[in-house]
C-alpha cells in the first residue's frame, strides 16, 4: 500500500496514482512479436512510470510525513559543531582503504602484481633470446614491490602515530585544533 502524499500544486493530501507511458495494446503486440520486443517495451514503459496526484494529476508530490516534518519547529534546531581534532579516536584510514577487506584487497593486488612481474622476468631470463625483456620485467617488479612496501609502511606508521596535541597556530599565536589523520 502506498503512503499518502501531499501535492504541492493543489495542496491536497491523497494516495498517488501511478501513470505508465505508452499503451497496453502496443505492449501486447510487442509480446506477440517474440519475447525480446515485448520485454524491451515493457522495461521502457515501467522505467517511465511516475506517480501523480489523485486529485489534480500534478507530478510534484511530497510524502505526508515529510510535509509534516517541514512544519515541525524542532526540525530546524541547531546542529552540534563538528569535532575537528581526533587524537584518541579510532584509526582513520584513507578513503580508498576504509574497510579491512579493501585494505587486504589492495595490498594483495600489489603483492600479486609484483610477484607476477618477477616471475615473468625470471621466465624471460631462462629464455636466453634477449636481455631487454627480463630487465624490464625485473625493474617493473622491483618498482611495484618498493611502491607496495612504502605504501604499507606509510599506512602502518599512520595507524601507530599518536600525537600529544594538535600542532597548528594562528597568526596571533593561539593554538588551532586540526584533525590528525
JOBELJO-V651533 format. One record per pair of residues at least 24 apart in sequence whose ideal C-beta (glycine too) atoms are under 10 Angstrom apart, sorted by sequence separation. I is the first residue (numbers start at 1). J is the second residue. D is the distance in whole Angstrom. If there is no record, write none. Layout:
<<I/J/D> <I/J/D>>
This chain:
<<21/45/6> <22/46/10> <116/140/10> <117/141/4> <118/142/8> <20/45/6> <21/46/9> <116/141/8> <117/142/9> <20/46/7> <21/47/9> <22/48/8> <114/140/9> <115/141/8> <117/143/9> <118/144/9> <21/48/4> <113/140/9> <114/141/5> <117/144/6> <118/145/8> <18/46/10> <20/48/7> <21/49/8> <113/141/8> <114/142/8> <116/144/9> <117/145/9> <19/48/9> <20/49/5> <21/50/8> <114/143/9> <115/144/9> <19/49/7> <20/50/9> <114/144/4> <115/145/9> <18/49/6> <19/50/5> <113/144/5> <114/145/4> <18/50/8> <19/51/7> <112/144/10> <113/145/9> <114/146/9> <17/50/10> <18/51/6> <19/52/5> <111/144/9> <114/147/9> <16/50/9> <17/51/7> <18/52/8> <110/144/6> <111/145/8> <113/147/10> <114/148/6> <16/51/4> <17/52/5> <110/145/8> <113/148/8> <114/149/9> <15/51/10> <16/52/6> <17/53/8> <112/148/10> <16/53/7> <17/54/5> <110/147/7> <111/148/6> <15/53/10> <16/54/6> <17/55/10> <19/57/8> <110/148/4> <111/149/10> <14/53/7> <15/54/6> <109/148/9> <110/149/9> <13/53/10> <14/54/4> <17/57/8> <19/59/8> <108/148/10> <12/53/7> <13/54/10> <14/55/6> <107/148/7> <110/151/7> <111/152/9> <12/54/8> <13/55/9> <14/56/10> <106/148/9> <110/152/8> <10/53/7> <12/55/4> <16/59/9> <9/53/7> <11/55/10> <12/56/7> <107/151/8> <7/52/9> <8/53/9> <10/55/6> <11/56/10> <16/61/6> <106/151/8> <107/152/6> <5/51/7> <7/53/4> <9/55/9> <10/56/4> <12/58/9> <106/152/10> <5/52/10> <6/53/9> <7/54/8> <9/56/6> <10/57/9> <14/61/10> <16/63/10> <5/53/8> <7/55/7> <9/57/9> <10/58/7> <13/61/10> <107/155/9> <2/51/8> <5/54/9> <7/56/6> <9/58/4> <13/62/10> <103/152/10> <106/155/10> <4/54/10> <7/57/9> <8/58/7> <9/59/9> <10/60/10> <14/64/10> <7/58/5> <8/59/10> <9/60/6> <13/64/6> <7/59/9> <8/60/5> <9/61/9> <103/155/7> <7/60/7> <8/61/7> <6/60/10> <7/61/6> <8/62/6> <13/67/8> <97/151/9> <5/60/10> <6/61/7> <7/62/8> <13/68/10> <5/61/4> <6/62/5> <11/67/9> <4/61/10> <5/62/6> <6/63/8> <94/151/10> <5/63/6> <6/64/6> <97/155/7> <4/63/8> <5/64/6> <6/65/10> <8/67/9> <3/63/6> <4/64/4> <5/65/10> <6/66/8> <7/67/10> <94/154/9> <2/63/10> <3/64/6> <4/65/9> <5/66/9> <6/67/4> <94/155/8> <3/65/7> <5/67/8> <6/68/9> <93/155/7> <3/66/10> <4/67/10> <6/70/10> <91/155/10> <94/158/8> <93/158/8> <92/158/8> <93/159/8> <91/158/8> <92/159/9> <91/159/5> <91/160/9> <91/161/9> <91/162/10> <88/162/8> <87/162/7> <87/163/6> <87/164/8> <85/163/9> <87/165/7> <87/166/7> <85/165/9> <86/166/10> <85/166/5> <84/166/9> <85/168/10> <92/179/8> <94/181/8> <92/180/8> <93/181/9> <92/181/5> <87/177/9> <89/179/10> <91/181/9> <85/176/9> <86/177/10> <89/180/9> <84/176/9> <85/177/4> <86/178/10> <87/179/9> <84/177/5> <85/178/6> <86/179/6> <87/180/6> <83/177/9> <84/178/7> <85/179/6> <86/180/6> <84/179/5> <85/180/7> <86/181/8> <83/179/8> <82/179/9>>
